[in-house]
Amino acid sequence: MKVDGMKLPELGHIGVVVDNVSKYAEILSTMLGMKKFEIYYFEPNVAILKGEKIKPFKLKIGISEFNNGIKFEIIQPIIDGGFFRKFLEQEGNGINHLAFYVQNIKEWEKYFSENGFKIFFKAVIEDKNSGKRQIFYTKLKGLNYYYEFAQYY
């Protein structure tokens, strides 16, 4: 997909919010043959929701991948904050986002903002599992999932 001279990279991962990461990691690994999930806890350094800095929150994350290399992320809200718990309460277990890894996150953020998309969640993250990265989320009206754009440093 090409957007005003900016080519959208291949899909990086699919993010699914669940009520129990350990349970779904086991089911997906044993019944569907996915690779073993790496499970860890995640807390963003800085998070902004709808333009306001929010209190720290914590997620339990499980990462695996399909045979074609696309990563599959399962997310369990542990300490409230962000928007993942609200998603789980309103939608139940399900696909939350499609993630794309970009080299120029500021350009993508500018593109979406200038074309009427709301950038409703942003975070700067550094953890031992994925290193330092900056992310933002946006959503297309009428679709029940989000788009995550992430730049790794």
Contacts in CASP RR format, 6 or more apart in sequence:
PFRMAT RR
TARGET T0000
AUTHOR 0000-0000-0000
METHOD contacts of the structure
MODEL  1
MKVDGMKLPELGHIGVVVDNVSKYAEILSTMLGMKKFEIYYFEPNVAILK
GEKIKPFKLKIGISEFNNGIKFEIIQPIIDGGFFRKFLEQEGNGINHLAF
YVQNIKEWEKYFSENGFKIFFKAVIEDKNSGKRQIFYTKLKGLNYYYEFA
QYY
1 7 0 8 1.000
1 8 0 8 1.000
2 8 0 8 1.000
3 111 0 8 1.000
4 111 0 8 1.000
6 104 0 8 1.000
6 107 0 8 1.000
6 108 0 8 1.000
6 111 0 8 1.000
8 100 0 8 1.000
9 100 0 8 1.000
9 101 0 8 1.000
9 102 0 8 1.000
10 100 0 8 1.000
11 70 0 8 1.000
11 98 0 8 1.000
11 99 0 8 1.000
11 100 0 8 1.000
12 70 0 8 1.000
12 71 0 8 1.000
12 99 0 8 1.000
12 100 0 8 1.000
12 101 0 8 1.000
13 63 0 8 1.000
13 70 0 8 1.000
13 71 0 8 1.000
13 72 0 8 1.000
13 73 0 8 1.000
13 98 0 8 1.000
13 99 0 8 1.000
14 70 0 8 1.000
14 71 0 8 1.000
14 72 0 8 1.000
14 73 0 8 1.000
14 95 0 8 1.000
14 97 0 8 1.000
14 98 0 8 1.000
14 99 0 8 1.000
15 72 0 8 1.000
15 73 0 8 1.000
15 74 0 8 1.000
15 75 0 8 1.000
15 95 0 8 1.000
15 96 0 8 1.000
15 97 0 8 1.000
15 98 0 8 1.000
15 99 0 8 1.000
15 148 0 8 1.000
16 24 0 8 1.000
16 72 0 8 1.000
16 73 0 8 1.000
16 74 0 8 1.000
16 75 0 8 1.000
16 93 0 8 1.000
16 94 0 8 1.000
16 95 0 8 1.000
16 96 0 8 1.000
17 74 0 8 1.000
17 75 0 8 1.000
17 76 0 8 1.000
17 77 0 8 1.000
17 84 0 8 1.000
17 87 0 8 1.000
17 88 0 8 1.000
17 91 0 8 1.000
17 92 0 8 1.000
17 93 0 8 1.000
17 94 0 8 1.000
17 96 0 8 1.000
18 24 0 8 1.000
18 74 0 8 1.000
18 75 0 8 1.000
18 76 0 8 1.000
18 88 0 8 1.000
18 93 0 8 1.000
18 94 0 8 1.000
19 76 0 8 1.000
19 88 0 8 1.000
19 92 0 8 1.000
19 93 0 8 1.000
20 76 0 8 1.000
21 37 0 8 1.000
21 39 0 8 1.000
21 60 0 8 1.000
21 61 0 8 1.000
21 62 0 8 1.000
21 74 0 8 1.000
21 75 0 8 1.000
21 76 0 8 1.000
22 39 0 8 1.000
24 74 0 8 1.000
24 93 0 8 1.000
25 37 0 8 1.000
25 39 0 8 1.000
25 62 0 8 1.000
25 64 0 8 1.000
25 74 0 8 1.000
28 34 0 8 1.000
28 37 0 8 1.000
28 64 0 8 1.000
28 72 0 8 1.000
28 74 0 8 1.000
29 35 0 8 1.000
29 36 0 8 1.000
29 37 0 8 1.000
29 64 0 8 1.000
34 64 0 8 1.000
34 65 0 8 1.000
34 66 0 8 1.000
34 72 0 8 1.000
35 64 0 8 1.000
35 65 0 8 1.000
36 64 0 8 1.000
37 62 0 8 1.000
37 63 0 8 1.000
37 64 0 8 1.000
37 74 0 8 1.000
38 62 0 8 1.000
38 63 0 8 1.000
38 64 0 8 1.000
38 129 0 8 1.000
39 60 0 8 1.000
39 61 0 8 1.000
39 62 0 8 1.000
39 63 0 8 1.000
40 60 0 8 1.000
40 61 0 8 1.000
40 62 0 8 1.000
40 127 0 8 1.000
40 128 0 8 1.000
40 129 0 8 1.000
41 58 0 8 1.000
41 59 0 8 1.000
41 60 0 8 1.000
41 61 0 8 1.000
41 78 0 8 1.000
42 58 0 8 1.000
42 59 0 8 1.000
42 60 0 8 1.000
42 61 0 8 1.000
42 125 0 8 1.000
42 127 0 8 1.000
42 129 0 8 1.000
43 56 0 8 1.000
43 57 0 8 1.000
43 58 0 8 1.000
43 59 0 8 1.000
43 127 0 8 1.000
44 56 0 8 1.000
44 57 0 8 1.000
44 123 0 8 1.000
44 124 0 8 1.000
44 125 0 8 1.000
45 123 0 8 1.000
45 124 0 8 1.000
45 125 0 8 1.000
45 126 0 8 1.000
46 53 0 8 1.000
46 123 0 8 1.000
46 124 0 8 1.000
47 53 0 8 1.000
47 54 0 8 1.000
47 56 0 8 1.000
47 57 0 8 1.000
47 81 0 8 1.000
47 82 0 8 1.000
47 121 0 8 1.000
47 122 0 8 1.000
47 123 0 8 1.000
48 54 0 8 1.000
48 121 0 8 1.000
48 122 0 8 1.000
48 123 0 8 1.000
49 81 0 8 1.000
49 82 0 8 1.000
49 83 0 8 1.000
49 120 0 8 1.000
49 121 0 8 1.000
50 120 0 8 1.000
50 121 0 8 1.000
51 120 0 8 1.000
51 122 0 8 1.000
54 81 0 8 1.000
54 82 0 8 1.000
55 81 0 8 1.000
56 79 0 8 1.000
56 81 0 8 1.000
57 77 0 8 1.000
57 78 0 8 1.000
57 79 0 8 1.000
57 80 0 8 1.000
57 81 0 8 1.000
57 82 0 8 1.000
57 84 0 8 1.000
58 77 0 8 1.000
58 78 0 8 1.000
58 79 0 8 1.000
59 75 0 8 1.000
59 76 0 8 1.000
59 77 0 8 1.000
59 78 0 8 1.000
59 84 0 8 1.000
60 75 0 8 1.000
60 76 0 8 1.000
60 78 0 8 1.000
61 73 0 8 1.000
61 74 0 8 1.000
61 75 0 8 1.000
61 76 0 8 1.000
61 129 0 8 1.000
62 73 0 8 1.000
62 74 0 8 1.000
62 75 0 8 1.000
63 71 0 8 1.000
63 72 0 8 1.000
63 73 0 8 1.000
63 129 0 8 1.000
64 71 0 8 1.000
64 72 0 8 1.000
65 71 0 8 1.000
65 72 0 8 1.000
66 72 0 8 1.000
73 99 0 8 1.000
75 84 0 8 1.000
75 96 0 8 1.000
77 84 0 8 1.000
77 85 0 8 1.000
77 88 0 8 1.000
82 121 0 8 1.000
83 120 0 8 1.000
83 121 0 8 1.000
83 137 0 8 1.000
84 96 0 8 1.000
87 96 0 8 1.000
91 144 0 8 1.000
95 145 0 8 1.000
96 145 0 8 1.000
96 146 0 8 1.000
97 137 0 8 1.000
97 145 0 8 1.000
97 146 0 8 1.000
97 147 0 8 1.000
97 148 0 8 1.000
98 145 0 8 1.000
98 146 0 8 1.000
98 147 0 8 1.000
98 148 0 8 1.000
99 147 0 8 1.000
99 148 0 8 1.000
99 149 0 8 1.000
99 150 0 8 1.000
100 147 0 8 1.000
100 148 0 8 1.000
100 149 0 8 1.000
100 150 0 8 1.000
101 150 0 8 1.000
101 151 0 8 1.000
101 152 0 8 1.000
102 108 0 8 1.000
102 149 0 8 1.000
102 150 0 8 1.000
102 151 0 8 1.000
103 151 0 8 1.000
104 151 0 8 1.000
105 134 0 8 1.000
105 135 0 8 1.000
105 136 0 8 1.000
105 149 0 8 1.000
105 150 0 8 1.000
105 151 0 8 1.000
108 136 0 8 1.000
108 149 0 8 1.000
109 119 0 8 1.000
109 136 0 8 1.000
109 149 0 8 1.000
112 119 0 8 1.000
112 138 0 8 1.000
113 119 0 8 1.000
117 138 0 8 1.000
117 139 0 8 1.000
117 140 0 8 1.000
118 138 0 8 1.000
118 139 0 8 1.000
119 136 0 8 1.000
119 137 0 8 1.000
119 138 0 8 1.000
120 137 0 8 1.000
120 138 0 8 1.000
120 139 0 8 1.000
121 135 0 8 1.000
121 136 0 8 1.000
121 137 0 8 1.000
122 134 0 8 1.000
122 135 0 8 1.000
122 136 0 8 1.000
122 137 0 8 1.000
123 134 0 8 1.000
123 135 0 8 1.000
123 136 0 8 1.000
124 132 0 8 1.000
124 133 0 8 1.000
124 134 0 8 1.000
125 131 0 8 1.000
125 132 0 8 1.000
125 133 0 8 1.000
125 134 0 8 1.000
125 135 0 8 1.000
126 132 0 8 1.000
126 133 0 8 1.000
130 152 0 8 1.000
131 152 0 8 1.000
131 153 0 8 1.000
132 152 0 8 1.000
132 153 0 8 1.000
133 150 0 8 1.000
133 151 0 8 1.000
133 152 0 8 1.000
133 153 0 8 1.000
134 150 0 8 1.000
134 151 0 8 1.000
134 153 0 8 1.000
135 148 0 8 1.000
135 149 0 8 1.000
135 150 0 8 1.000
135 151 0 8 1.000
136 148 0 8 1.000
136 149 0 8 1.000
137 146 0 8 1.000
137 147 0 8 1.000
137 148 0 8 1.000
137 149 0 8 1.000
138 146 0 8 1.000
138 147 0 8 1.000
138 149 0 8 1.000
139 145 0 8 1.000
139 146 0 8 1.000
139 147 0 8 1.000
140 147 0 8 1.000
END
